[in-house]
Amino acid sequence: MAEQRPPRSPGARDYFDRAATIIPEFTVLNYGFSSEPENTVISSEEPEFYCLRMYEHALGGTALNGCEVLEVSCGRGGGANFVQRTYSPQRLVGVDLSPENIRLARSRAALPGVEFLIGNAERLSFADQSFDTVINIGASHLYDDRTRFFAEARRVLRPGGSFCYTDGCWADDDCTEDLLDAGFELLERTEITANVLRALRRDSARRATLFDGLPDTKLREEYKHWAGVIGYRAFTRFEAGQTRYFSHRLRRPEAESAARR
């Protein structure tokens, strides 16, 4: 009998709950994106410039004006607020497994049209065909079963709706077949490992500074591994090619067979 792997969700929730209490300064939790040149609408004065660039890249040319949008694993809400003020959806719902992340998101004055809810990516509490676009940035590697999440993302999308998805993975892993098996139509798949590494190099000092004030040395080092600071675990894995980062833009087909409805 195959060994049963313990579920990761409770541990991930507790980890992010603790991080939200200890280092609340982050509003956006991803490794970032950088390109040459930085063609962007984002001000270079934004402290989390590179993290917001990941959202801009992930969305690409996806039209959100007047649409209903769901961000799954919205973290502390900084990305959702950026999407709202930049792309003008009619409604944007952010869900996250961590109650402390949601508490921080709500405390930071979400823009009109944005709401934050506690929720599980693999069991979304929304009716079928509720949204025009689903966004998921750098989170699915923490899920117990990403294929269940892909199925849920497709379920809550309206026919023709967009799925903007990015994540890192082990070098021998490829989620594209899982996305196609879930019933998505692939519009674009791009490896962006080099862009993530460039962003981490440029953002490393800011990230490290947020942890350097922690009195607990062990915790300080743990968070530097987590956040992709140069010389620490997440960064070195990308640099060595052990892990890679991809972005996908997908669509739920307009016309679908009865079996998939």
C-alpha positions in Angstrom: 0.0 0.0 0.0 1.3 3.5 -0.9 2.3 5.6 2.1 -0.3 8.2 3.0 1.2 11.7 3.0 -0.2 13.9 5.8 -2.2 16.9 4.6 -0.2 20.1 4.2 -3.1 22.5 4.6 -3.1 22.8 8.4 0.6 23.3 8.6 0.5 25.9 5.8 -2.3 27.7 7.5 -0.5 27.8 10.8 2.7 28.9 9.2 1.1 31.9 7.5 -1.0 32.7 10.6 2.3 33.0 12.6 4.1 35.0 9.9 1.2 37.5 9.7 1.6 38.1 13.4 5.4 38.3 13.5 6.1 40.1 10.2 2.9 42.0 9.2 4.8 44.5 6.9 4.4 42.4 3.7 1.1 43.1 1.9 2.0 40.9 -1.1 3.5 37.4 -0.7 5.3 36.2 -3.9 8.8 36.1 -5.2 8.3 38.9 -7.7 8.9 39.4 -11.5 11.4 41.6 -13.3 12.1 42.1 -17.0 14.5 44.2 -19.1 13.2 46.8 -19.6 10.6 47.1 -16.8 7.6 47.9 -19.1 5.0 48.6 -16.4 2.3 50.9 -15.2 3.5 50.4 -11.6 5.4 53.2 -10.0 9.0 52.3 -9.1 8.4 54.0 -5.8 6.1 51.1 -4.7 7.9 49.2 -1.9 6.6 45.9 -3.3 7.2 46.8 -6.9 8.5 43.4 -8.0 5.8 41.5 -6.3 3.1 43.6 -8.0 5.0 43.1 -11.3 4.2 39.4 -10.9 0.5 40.2 -10.9 0.9 42.5 -14.0 2.7 39.7 -15.8 0.3 37.0 -14.8 -2.7 39.0 -16.0 -1.1 40.1 -19.3 -3.8 41.4 -21.6 -6.7 39.8 -19.7 -9.5 42.4 -19.7 -11.0 42.8 -16.2 -12.9 46.1 -16.5 -16.5 45.5 -15.2 -15.8 41.8 -14.5 -16.2 39.6 -11.4 -12.8 38.3 -10.3 -11.7 35.7 -7.7 -8.2 35.6 -6.3 -7.5 32.3 -4.6 -4.8 32.4 -1.9 -4.9 36.2 -1.8 -2.6 36.4 1.2 -2.7 39.8 2.9 -4.6 41.5 0.1 -2.0 43.8 -1.5 -2.3 42.1 -4.8 -6.1 42.2 -4.9 -6.1 45.9 -4.1 -3.5 46.5 -6.9 -5.7 44.6 -9.3 -8.8 46.6 -8.3 -7.2 50.0 -8.7 -5.3 49.1 -11.9 -7.8 47.0 -13.9 -11.2 48.1 -12.5 -13.1 44.9 -12.1 -16.7 45.3 -10.9 -16.1 42.9 -8.0 -13.0 41.2 -6.6 -13.2 38.5 -4.0 -10.0 37.3 -2.3 -10.0 34.0 -0.4 -7.2 32.6 1.8 -6.9 29.7 4.1 -5.1 31.8 6.8 -7.5 33.7 9.1 -4.6 36.0 10.1 -3.9 36.8 6.4 -7.5 37.7 6.0 -7.5 39.8 9.2 -4.6 41.8 7.8 -6.2 42.2 4.4 -9.4 43.5 5.9 -7.6 45.9 8.3 -5.8 47.6 5.4 -8.9 49.3 4.0 -9.8 47.2 1.0 -10.9 49.3 -1.9 -14.6 49.5 -2.9 -15.6 46.4 -4.7 -13.1 44.2 -2.9 -13.9 41.7 -0.2 -11.8 39.1 1.7 -13.0 35.7 2.9 -11.5 32.7 4.6 -11.6 29.8 2.2 -10.0 26.6 1.0 -8.7 26.5 -2.6 -9.8 22.9 -3.0 -13.3 23.5 -1.8 -14.4 26.9 -3.0 -17.7 28.1 -1.4 -19.1 29.7 -4.6 -21.7 28.6 -7.1 -20.8 27.2 -10.5 -19.9 29.9 -13.1 -19.7 32.7 -10.6 -16.6 34.6 -11.9 -15.2 35.9 -15.2 -11.5 35.5 -14.1 -9.7 33.4 -11.4 -6.2 34.5 -10.3 -3.7 32.3 -8.4 -0.2 33.5 -7.8 2.6 31.2 -6.4 0.4 29.2 -4.0 -0.7 25.9 -5.4 2.6 24.0 -4.4 1.3 24.3 -0.8 -2.1 22.6 -1.6 -2.9 19.0 -0.7 -4.1 18.3 -4.2 -3.6 20.9 -6.9 -5.7 19.0 -9.4 -8.7 19.5 -7.1 -8.0 23.2 -7.1 -7.8 23.2 -10.9 -11.2 21.5 -11.0 -12.6 24.1 -8.6 -11.1 27.0 -10.5 -12.7 25.7 -13.7 -16.1 25.1 -11.9 -16.5 28.6 -10.7 -15.5 30.2 -14.0 -18.1 31.2 -16.6 -17.6 29.7 -20.0 -15.0 31.8 -21.8 -13.6 32.9 -18.4 -9.9 33.3 -17.8 -7.5 31.5 -15.4 -4.3 33.4 -14.7 -2.0 31.1 -12.8 1.7 31.1 -11.7 3.7 28.9 -9.5 7.1 27.4 -8.9 7.7 23.6 -9.1 10.4 21.0 -8.9 12.4 20.8 -12.1 10.9 17.4 -13.1 7.3 18.5 -12.4 5.0 19.9 -15.0 1.4 20.9 -14.2 0.4 21.8 -17.7 -1.1 18.3 -18.4 -3.1 18.6 -15.1 -4.5 21.9 -16.3 -5.5 20.5 -19.7 -7.0 17.4 -18.0 -9.1 19.8 -15.8 -10.7 21.1 -19.0 -8.8 24.3 -19.6 -7.8 25.7 -23.0 -4.1 26.8 -22.8 -3.5 30.3 -24.2 0.1 30.8 -23.1 2.7 29.0 -21.0 6.0 30.8 -20.2 8.9 29.8 -18.0 9.8 32.9 -16.0 12.5 31.4 -13.6 15.0 34.0 -14.9 12.5 36.8 -14.2 11.9 35.6 -10.7 15.6 35.3 -10.0 16.2 38.9 -11.3 13.4 40.2 -9.1 14.8 38.4 -6.0 18.3 39.8 -6.6 16.9 43.3 -6.9 14.5 42.9 -3.9 16.7 40.9 -1.6 17.9 43.7 0.6 14.4 45.0 1.3 13.2 41.5 2.2 16.2 40.8 4.4 15.8 44.1 6.3 12.2 43.1 7.3 13.6 40.1 9.1 16.9 41.5 10.5 15.0 43.1 13.4 13.6 39.8 14.7 15.2 38.9 18.0 14.9 35.2 17.4 17.9 34.2 15.3 16.5 30.9 14.2 13.2 32.5 13.1 15.1 35.2 11.3 17.0 32.6 9.3 13.8 30.6 8.6 12.0 33.6 7.1 15.0 34.4 4.9 14.8 30.9 3.5 11.1 31.4 3.0 11.3 34.8 1.3 13.9 34.1 -1.3 16.7 36.2 0.1 20.0 35.8 -1.8 22.0 32.9 -0.5 19.1 31.2 1.2 17.1 28.1 0.3 14.4 29.3 -2.1 16.8 31.5 -4.0 19.5 28.9 -4.3 17.1 26.2 -5.6 16.0 28.5 -8.4 19.6 29.5 -9.2 20.7 25.8 -9.3 17.8 24.8 -11.5 16.3 22.5 -8.9 13.1 24.5 -9.0 11.5 26.4 -11.9 8.8 29.0 -12.2 6.0 29.1 -14.8 3.1 31.3 -15.7 0.0 30.0 -17.5 -2.9 31.9 -19.1 -5.8 29.6 -19.7 -9.5 29.8 -20.5 -12.6 27.7 -19.8 -13.9 26.9 -23.2 -17.1 28.6 -24.4 -18.5 25.4 -25.8 -18.2 22.3 -23.6 -19.4 18.8 -23.8 -22.3 17.8 -21.5 -20.0 15.4 -19.6 -17.9 18.4 -18.4 -20.8 20.6 -17.3 
